[in-house]
Amino acid sequence: MAQRRRIKTDYGPYKYAAFHLLLARWLRHYALDTSYRYVTLGGTELRDVQSIYFIEPGLASRAMSLENDHERYKLGEATAERVRNVGLMVETVEQDFFDFERDGDEPHLFFLDLEGICALADYHLRFAEMFRKAALRERDAIFITSHLGHNPGWKRIFSAFDAEFRILGLVDPANKRTWYRLAHPSFTLFRALSHANLQDEIALSCFGCVEYRDKSPMALYGYVVEEGTTPFPTFVRNTPHFHVNNGYA
């Protein structure tokens, strides 16, 4: 997984508005009546960790912030020292998010805060390994951010996801662009399940796509992992969609 470029990760207000909206939806409809372990690649300011403890103090039994960039790890550790002084327990670890290993049976809530696109790289292979080794498994939930700037270009995107668009019955380029924005991390996660041969054992549900814009167009996607199966068209088409900076919030 490529390291992120910027060192300090002090994001604007719309990212956290999106995070809070999706967290509220998950808490209302999907959270289990138990404590979760919170695992985040959410930035050196640890604002997501502070939000978790503020919104529901008993939600996280433990919190862990992962950073594979050494300079970011040092910034995150300095932040962790400050928040630990006011009673918020968080551990910072210099490690790649996808190398996370579980050491307990409690359900996990993950936040993978990407600066790039959750597609067109090896993410399906990295997620497949997480599913295969049960680092990401039933009773868990995961939030994923992804860039909507389409730097690779639509021609490459249409080619890369031709099979997905065909399954969804999408021919018109405008419809393809709409569903790409709404669901490309779902394409990646389904490919991961298929690569791990677990699409008939694990049920993925996307409970929200929240578009926002701070320094660039982004979206935050939320998923729950349950026992069952993941039929691709249903998985994609049932995604709720809203914005946080155009009048909705």
N, C-alpha and C positions, 0 to 999 in steps of 0.2 A: 504494500500500500504506500503510495507516494506521500512524502511528508508535506504538510501544508506550509505555505510560503510566509504569511505574516506571522510575527512572533506573538505580539499581544493580541488577545481576542476579546476586545471590548466592543460588543455589537450594539446596534441601535435598538430603539424601543419596539419596533414591529416584530423582530424575531421573538422577543419575550412575550409580546401580546399573542402571537401565534402559539407559542409554547404553552401559555396559560390556558388558552381556549381549548387546545387539544387535550391538555392534562385534565381540565374540568370535564370534558366529554368522556374521557376514559374513566375518571373517578365515578361519574354518574352511572355509566352503563356497563363497565367491564371490570373494574378493580375488584379483587377478591377481599374478603373480610379477614385480612392478615397483613403482616408487615412484609415489605419487599426489600430486597437488596437493590440499591440504585447504583447503576454503572454508567458512567458518562464520558464521552469525548465532547464536552460541551463548552470548552473555552477556559482560559486561564483565570477569568474573573470568578468562576464558580457561581454565577448568578442563578443558574438552574438548580444547583444544590440548595442554595439559600431559599429559593422559591418552594422547593419540595418540603423543606422543614417548616416554612412559614405557613403554607396552605394546609398541611396535614402533618403535625409533628410526629405522629405514630406511623406514618406511611412507610418510611424507610428505616429498617433496622440497622443498616449500614450503608454508607455511600462511598463510592470509589471513583476517582477521576483519573482517566488514563491519558497519557501523552507520550508519543514515541519521539517527539522532538525535544532534545535536551534543554534548550533555552525555554521552551514553553513549559516543560516540566518544572523548571526552577521557579518560573513565575507562578505556576499553579500551586506549588508547595508553599510559597510565600503567602498566597491568598489563603490557603488552607490553615496556616498557622494563625492568621487573623480570625477566621471564622471559628476555629477551635477554641479560641479565647473567650468566645461568647456562647460556648456550649454546643456548637454544631459539629458533629463528629463526621469527618470526611478524611479519607486516606487518598493520597496522590501516589500514582505508580508510573514509572517510566517504562511504558509498554505499549505495543500496538493493540488497538481495540480488538482486532480479530484473533489475537492470541490469548484472549481472556479464558481462564479456566475456572469452573465452579468449584467451591469447597463447601457447599451446603445445599440443603433441599428446599430452602425457601424460594418462592417465585422471585423473578428478577424483572426490573424495569430498566431498559437500556435507552440511552440517548446518543445516537451517532450523528454528530453535528458536522456534516461534510461541507466543505467550501466549494467542491466541484459537483459533478454530475454522478448520481448513483446509478450508473450505467456505462456501457461502452468501455469498460476496463475489466479487471478480474474480480469485481465485487461478487458476481454470482458464484465463483469458485470459493471465495473467502466465506461467504454466507453458507455455502454448502458444507464447508468443513465445520462451521459452528453448529449447524443442524446435525451433522453426522456424529460429532463428539458430544452432543447434547449440551453445549454451552448456551445455546438458544433453544428452548424447548417448551413443551406444553405448560400453560399457566403463566408464561412470560408475556411481556409487552415490549415493543420497541418503537421509539420515535426516530425518524430519519429526516435530515434536511438534504435538499438537493437543489442545485443551481438550475435556473430556467432560462439562461441566456443562450443556450443552443450553440455554443462555440463550435462544435463539430460540423454544423450545417444540417439542414433538413434532408438533403439528399442522402447523407451518411446515416442519419437516424432512420429514415424510411427503409433503407436497405438493411440496417442492422436488426430492425424489429419487424421485418416483412412477415414472418410467421405469426407473430402476435397480432398484427393488424389483420391478417387473413382470417385468423380464428375469430376475431371480433367482428368480421364482416365489414371492415373499413376500407373504402376505396378512395374517397374524396380526400385530397391533401389537407383541407381545412379540418375535417373530422379527425384525421390522423394526428395533426398538431394538437388539437384539443385533448385527445385521449393520451397522447404522450405526456403533456403537461400534468394531466390528472393522475397518471398511473405508471410512469416509467420505473419507479422503484418497485412497484408490484411486478412488472415484467422481470426485473432482476431477481426478486425473491422467488418468483415461480420457477425461473431457470435454476436457481439454487436448489429448490426442493426436487426438481426433476433430476438434476445432476447427482443429488444424494439419494435418488430413488425413494423419496419420502412423501411424494404428493398424494399417495393413497393412505398415509398414516397420520399426517399433520394437516390441520385445518388452519389456514391463515385468513384473517379478516382485516380489511383496511377500514378503520372507523373514522377516518377523516383525512382530507387534504386541505391544508390552509395555505393559501398563497399570500406572500407579503413582499415588500420591497424596502430594503434599507439602502445599502450601497449598490445592490444589484438585485434583479428579480430572483426570488427564491420560493420554495414551498417546503412545508413541514408535513410529513406523512406519519400516521400512527397505525400500528398493527398489533393485533393480539394473536397468540399462538395457542391452539387448542388441539385436542384429539379429533380425528376425523379425516376428511379428504378436502382437497383444494381444487375444485373445478375452475379452470382458468377464466372462462367468460363471466361466471357469477362473481368470482373473486374481484375482478376488475370493475365490472359495471355497478357494483353495489357501493362504490366509494362516495361518501358525502363530501361536498366541496364548498368552500367559502373563502372569503378574503378578510384581511384585518385592516386594510388601509384604503378602502374605497367606500366607506360608509357603513360597513357591516359591524365594525368595532372600532 
